């Protein structure tokens, strides 16, 4: 495969890798937000349950204590509903990480092929220049050598 084609493939592979990384970053953001929401709901639920216990100990209104306890339990329930969401985001993130790594390896492999193709093209260009230089030197040093080669090729 020539270097020009490989350059296009490297660019395409790089674009695919960047798109995969962008999707991964978005999923990681969703996972962080879902985890933070779950933690916040757990914390608020704990605060309400603690407020209910404090109200009972201090001889506060029973209605407030019952309402605070019930609300704290609902917050814990809502926090529990975040577990499947977090699990889904985690599974998607893991799959996207594997895909991003695979795309990275593909891009790196294509870059190595491109470098090898560029080195090969450079060697061919160097050989061609050397051959031209040898022809010029031979033509100047051996006056009839250039004509003999031209006559033989006819």
Backbone bond lengths (Angstrom), bond angles and torsions (degrees), N, CA, C in turn:
res aa  C-N    CA-C-N  psi(-1)  N-CA   C-N-CA  omega(-1)  CA-C   N-CA-C  phi
1 X - - - 1.435 - - 1.526 108.22 -
2 X 1.313 115.92 138.84 1.457 117.55 -176.78 1.532 111.12 -83.02
3 X 1.312 114.94 165.78 1.463 121.38 -174.05 1.519 111.91 -65.12
4 X 1.320 117.36 -35.64 1.461 120.32 -178.58 1.539 110.52 -62.57
5 X 1.316 116.68 -44.32 1.466 121.31 178.49 1.526 110.39 -66.01
6 X 1.329 115.75 -41.79 1.459 119.44 179.16 1.525 112.00 -64.43
7 X 1.329 117.37 -35.96 1.469 120.16 177.24 1.517 110.08 -61.53
8 X 1.319 116.77 -42.66 1.471 120.02 178.64 1.531 110.96 -64.43
9 X 1.326 116.36 -40.04 1.461 119.71 178.53 1.529 111.60 -66.11
10 X 1.324 116.88 -37.61 1.466 120.34 177.63 1.522 110.21 -64.98
11 X 1.309 116.85 -42.78 1.478 120.19 178.45 1.522 110.21 -61.95
12 X 1.318 116.30 -44.79 1.464 120.52 179.19 1.534 110.63 -63.59
13 X 1.309 117.56 -42.88 1.465 121.23 178.89 1.526 110.66 -64.00
14 X 1.331 116.81 -39.64 1.463 121.09 178.11 1.529 110.31 -63.52
15 X 1.325 117.07 -42.93 1.465 120.54 179.18 1.525 111.37 -63.49
16 X 1.324 116.73 -41.34 1.469 120.29 177.65 1.525 110.97 -64.19
17 X 1.314 116.17 -41.07 1.466 120.17 179.23 1.530 110.50 -63.94
18 X 1.320 116.87 -43.56 1.466 120.60 178.73 1.530 111.42 -62.85
19 X 1.326 117.47 -40.69 1.465 120.85 177.92 1.528 110.38 -63.61
20 X 1.326 117.15 -41.10 1.461 120.75 178.74 1.530 110.68 -65.27
21 X 1.313 117.03 -40.23 1.471 120.39 178.54 1.522 111.51 -67.30
22 X 1.319 116.39 -36.54 1.464 120.10 177.80 1.534 110.14 -65.43
23 X 1.325 117.36 -42.98 1.463 121.04 177.08 1.527 110.41 -63.48
24 X 1.325 116.83 -39.15 1.460 121.35 178.25 1.522 110.90 -63.08
25 X 1.328 116.78 -43.29 1.470 120.03 178.65 1.530 110.76 -62.80
26 X 1.320 117.12 -39.65 1.462 120.51 178.99 1.531 110.69 -64.12
27 X 1.315 116.78 -43.16 1.462 120.53 179.39 1.523 110.89 -66.24
28 X 1.323 116.98 -39.30 1.466 119.79 177.68 1.529 110.59 -63.38
29 X 1.325 117.42 -36.40 1.460 120.93 175.90 1.520 111.47 -64.43
30 X 1.327 116.87 -42.90 1.473 120.57 177.50 1.525 110.51 -62.68
31 X 1.307 115.99 -40.91 1.466 120.33 179.41 1.526 110.71 -64.51
32 X 1.321 117.35 -43.64 1.477 120.57 178.15 1.524 111.00 -61.55
33 X 1.348 116.53 -43.12 1.462 119.62 -179.28 1.530 111.27 -65.71
34 X 1.322 117.41 -42.13 1.467 120.79 179.85 1.527 110.41 -65.64
35 X 1.315 117.35 -40.25 1.463 121.21 178.83 1.528 110.55 -66.82
36 X 1.322 116.58 -41.69 1.465 120.38 178.57 1.526 110.79 -64.76
37 X 1.325 117.07 -40.54 1.464 120.70 178.43 1.523 110.22 -63.25
38 X 1.335 116.70 -44.40 1.456 120.03 178.82 1.531 110.54 -59.95
39 X 1.315 116.39 -45.37 1.468 119.98 -179.77 1.527 111.20 -64.08
40 X 1.315 115.85 -40.90 1.461 119.67 179.78 1.534 110.65 -64.30
41 X 1.324 117.33 -42.46 1.466 120.76 177.69 1.526 111.11 -63.55
42 X 1.326 116.52 -41.20 1.467 120.39 177.10 1.531 110.73 -61.93
43 X 1.322 116.26 -44.56 1.466 120.27 -179.54 1.522 111.40 -63.45
44 X 1.338 116.76 -46.29 1.468 119.94 178.97 1.525 111.27 -63.45
45 X 1.329 115.80 -40.34 1.468 119.25 177.66 1.519 111.31 -60.76
46 X 1.333 115.95 -41.79 1.465 120.53 178.61 1.526 110.69 -65.34
47 X 1.316 117.52 -39.61 1.467 120.94 179.00 1.518 111.08 -63.18
48 X 1.321 117.22 -43.33 1.464 120.21 179.76 1.529 110.86 -66.91
49 X 1.305 117.37 -39.74 1.459 119.06 178.45 1.529 110.40 -66.68
50 X 1.319 116.56 -37.24 1.470 120.22 177.67 1.533 110.23 -67.14
51 X 1.335 116.05 -39.27 1.474 119.57 178.28 1.522 110.03 -63.11
52 X 1.329 117.77 -37.93 1.468 121.36 178.70 1.529 110.19 -65.10
53 X 1.335 116.40 -42.68 1.457 119.61 178.91 1.527 111.35 -66.12
54 X 1.327 117.01 -40.17 1.464 120.96 178.41 1.525 110.70 -63.95
55 X 1.323 116.65 -39.50 1.471 120.25 -179.48 1.527 109.78 -65.71
56 X 1.320 117.54 -38.00 1.466 120.12 178.82 1.523 111.23 -68.07
57 X 1.322 117.10 -40.55 1.468 120.94 -179.25 1.521 111.67 -66.92
58 X 1.317 115.86 -37.34 1.462 120.59 -175.55 1.516 111.99 -88.97
59 X 1.311 117.14 5.49 1.460 120.08 177.64 1.511 112.84 74.86
60 X 1.324 117.42 28.74 1.461 121.10 178.83 1.514 111.45 -74.88
61 X 1.274 114.88 -176.44 1.462 120.45 -178.96 1.523 110.14 -64.18
62 X 1.291 116.01 137.72 1.456 122.25 -179.13 1.527 109.60 -71.05
63 X 1.315 116.84 -37.04 1.467 121.21 -179.93 1.522 111.40 -60.64
64 X 1.337 116.41 -43.46 1.456 120.12 178.62 1.519 110.52 -62.93
65 X 1.324 116.15 -43.75 1.465 120.78 -178.58 1.520 110.23 -62.29
66 X 1.309 117.59 -42.59 1.466 120.69 -179.59 1.522 110.94 -67.71
67 X 1.345 116.09 -42.71 1.469 119.17 178.68 1.525 111.68 -63.91
68 X 1.327 116.81 -42.79 1.464 121.01 -179.61 1.521 110.41 -64.92
69 X 1.329 116.90 -40.85 1.461 120.82 179.05 1.530 110.56 -64.97
70 X 1.329 116.66 -43.55 1.467 120.58 179.58 1.528 110.88 -64.49
71 X 1.331 116.41 -42.57 1.461 119.69 -179.79 1.526 110.62 -66.09
72 X 1.329 117.16 -39.23 1.462 120.89 177.59 1.524 111.24 -62.66
73 X 1.324 116.14 -38.95 1.462 119.08 178.51 1.531 110.94 -67.85
74 X 1.345 117.15 -38.43 1.468 119.66 176.91 1.528 111.19 -64.23
75 X 1.317 116.70 -38.89 1.466 119.50 177.03 1.528 110.74 -62.81
76 X 1.319 116.97 -41.40 1.467 119.85 177.13 1.526 110.42 -63.43
77 X 1.329 116.54 -39.22 1.469 120.16 177.38 1.519 111.69 -63.00
78 X 1.331 116.16 -42.23 1.456 120.89 178.63 1.534 110.35 -65.56
79 X 1.319 115.84 -38.15 1.474 119.79 176.67 1.529 109.75 -62.86
80 X 1.320 116.89 -38.39 1.455 120.73 178.24 1.518 112.15 -64.21
81 X 1.323 117.32 -29.53 1.468 121.19 178.16 1.532 111.77 -68.42
82 X 1.302 117.34 -16.83 1.466 121.47 179.45 1.534 111.71 -78.40
83 X 1.322 117.46 -18.48 1.471 120.14 -177.12 1.528 112.76 -58.22
84 X 1.356 119.80 -47.85 1.468 118.52 179.03 1.533 112.25 -64.75
85 X 1.327 116.27 -34.77 1.472 119.98 178.28 1.525 109.28 -64.28
86 X 1.315 115.99 -44.11 1.467 120.64 179.34 1.526 109.92 -64.62
87 X 1.326 116.94 -41.59 1.462 120.51 178.97 1.534 110.69 -63.03
88 X 1.333 117.34 -40.93 1.472 120.40 177.95 1.525 111.20 -63.75
89 X 1.333 116.03 -46.12 1.469 119.42 179.32 1.528 110.64 -62.89
90 X 1.312 116.97 -37.21 1.466 120.65 179.26 1.527 110.76 -65.61
91 X 1.329 116.64 -42.94 1.471 120.21 179.49 1.530 110.69 -64.33
92 X 1.334 116.62 -43.06 1.468 120.31 178.77 1.522 110.29 -64.31
93 X 1.329 116.22 -42.46 1.469 120.37 178.98 1.525 111.29 -60.55
94 X 1.331 116.57 -45.06 1.465 120.37 -179.31 1.531 110.89 -62.12
95 X 1.333 116.59 -42.40 1.466 120.81 179.22 1.529 110.16 -65.27
96 X 1.331 116.51 -41.43 1.467 120.17 179.49 1.524 111.28 -67.41
97 X 1.315 117.68 -33.97 1.466 120.23 176.56 1.529 110.30 -64.72
98 X 1.327 116.54 -44.14 1.464 119.47 178.29 1.530 110.77 -61.98
99 X 1.329 116.22 -41.36 1.462 120.31 179.82 1.533 110.61 -65.22
100 X 1.322 117.21 -42.37 1.466 120.84 179.97 1.532 110.93 -63.23
101 X 1.327 116.99 -40.18 1.466 120.48 178.81 1.531 109.99 -65.54
102 X 1.339 116.50 -42.54 1.470 119.84 178.96 1.529 110.54 -62.31
103 X 1.325 117.00 -41.90 1.463 120.50 179.13 1.527 110.96 -67.23
104 X 1.314 116.87 -34.99 1.463 120.43 176.77 1.533 110.26 -63.95
105 X 1.333 116.66 -45.62 1.465 119.71 178.78 1.524 110.79 -62.19
106 X 1.327 117.24 -39.63 1.464 120.90 179.06 1.524 110.37 -62.92
107 X 1.338 116.46 -45.77 1.467 120.00 179.27 1.517 110.69 -61.97
108 X 1.329 117.25 -44.40 1.464 120.55 -179.96 1.523 111.06 -62.41
109 X 1.320 116.30 -39.93 1.464 119.81 177.57 1.516 111.67 -63.55
110 X 1.329 116.28 -43.24 1.462 120.19 178.30 1.533 110.87 -65.20
111 X 1.322 117.17 -36.53 1.467 119.89 177.85 1.530 110.75 -64.95
112 X 1.329 116.84 -38.19 1.466 119.51 177.34 1.520 110.61 -65.68
113 X 1.338 116.59 -41.73 1.465 119.70 176.77 1.525 110.91 -62.26
114 X 1.325 116.30 -40.47 1.468 120.87 178.70 1.523 110.15 -62.32
115 X 1.326 117.44 -45.34 1.464 120.16 179.85 1.524 110.63 -62.05
116 X 1.328 116.15 -40.12 1.472 119.54 178.21 1.524 110.38 -64.76
117 X 1.336 117.62 -41.87 1.465 121.03 179.26 1.530 110.59 -65.47
118 X 1.323 117.32 -39.56 1.471 120.22 177.95 1.531 110.98 -65.35
119 X 1.335 116.46 -40.22 1.470 119.00 177.03 1.524 110.37 -63.64
120 X 1.334 117.27 -41.62 1.465 121.25 179.27 1.521 110.63 -63.25
121 X 1.322 117.23 -44.32 1.468 120.14 178.27 1.523 111.08 -63.09
122 X 1.338 116.17 -38.77 1.467 119.55 178.40 1.520 110.67 -65.36
123 X 1.340 117.62 -41.64 1.466 120.35 177.33 1.528 110.99 -61.72
124 X 1.333 116.85 -40.98 1.459 120.29 178.96 1.520 110.67 -65.47
125 X 1.316 116.87 -40.93 1.463 119.82 178.36 1.531 110.38 -65.60
126 X 1.327 116.39 -40.78 1.466 120.08 177.82 1.529 111.16 -62.62
127 X 1.341 116.33 -42.97 1.468 119.97 178.12 1.525 111.04 -62.50
128 X 1.329 115.95 -41.39 1.462 120.00 179.88 1.533 110.62 -63.62
129 X 1.331 116.50 -44.63 1.464 120.03 177.96 1.525 111.03 -63.75
130 X 1.329 116.63 -40.11 1.457 120.16 178.94 1.523 110.18 -63.31
131 X 1.333 116.96 -40.63 1.462 120.75 179.46 1.533 110.37 -64.39
132 X 1.325 116.62 -42.09 1.472 119.42 177.73 1.519 110.85 -63.66
133 X 1.332 115.57 -41.77 1.461 119.78 179.32 1.527 110.15 -64.36
134 X 1.318 117.25 -42.89 1.466 120.75 177.42 1.524 110.78 -61.30
135 X 1.345 117.44 -40.17 1.469 120.83 178.53 1.526 111.36 -63.83
136 X 1.338 116.15 -41.12 1.471 119.88 179.51 1.517 109.86 -66.28
137 X 1.323 116.76 -43.51 1.465 120.44 179.62 1.520 110.28 -62.87
138 X 1.320 117.00 -45.43 1.466 120.82 179.40 1.527 111.23 -63.37
139 X 1.300 116.46 -39.20 1.460 119.71 -179.53 1.524 111.08 -65.74
140 X 1.318 117.67 -35.30 1.460 120.38 -179.20 1.522 111.55 -80.31
141 X 1.334 116.62 -36.61 1.461 119.86 -176.78 1.526 112.02 -81.35
142 X 1.290 117.35 -37.26 1.464 122.38 -179.12 1.521 107.60 -117.93
143 X 1.285 117.90 95.08 1.456 121.11 -171.90 1.524 114.37 -54.54
144 X 1.295 120.31 -34.39 1.454 121.30 -177.44 1.523 113.18 -91.31
145 X 1.339 118.03 -8.22 1.462 121.18 -174.02 1.525 111.64 -66.72
146 X 1.302 117.01 -39.41 1.464 119.97 -178.83 1.510 111.41 -66.47
147 X 1.323 117.22 -37.55 1.453 121.10 -179.53 1.518 110.90 -72.73
148 X 1.321 116.89 -36.70 1.465 120.03 179.01 1.537 110.25 -63.07
149 X 1.306 116.02 -41.33 1.458 119.13 179.89 1.519 110.01 -66.79
150 X 1.316 116.69 -36.94 1.470 120.66 -179.49 1.516 110.38 -69.12
151 X 1.345 118.02 -39.23 1.454 122.28 -179.35 1.527 110.01 -68.97
152 X 1.325 117.42 -37.67 1.464 121.68 -178.78 1.534 111.46 -66.80
153 X 1.294 118.36 -31.91 1.466 121.00 -175.77 1.520 112.34 -78.93
154 X 1.292 119.42 -12.31 1.467 121.46 -178.44 1.455 112.69 -69.33
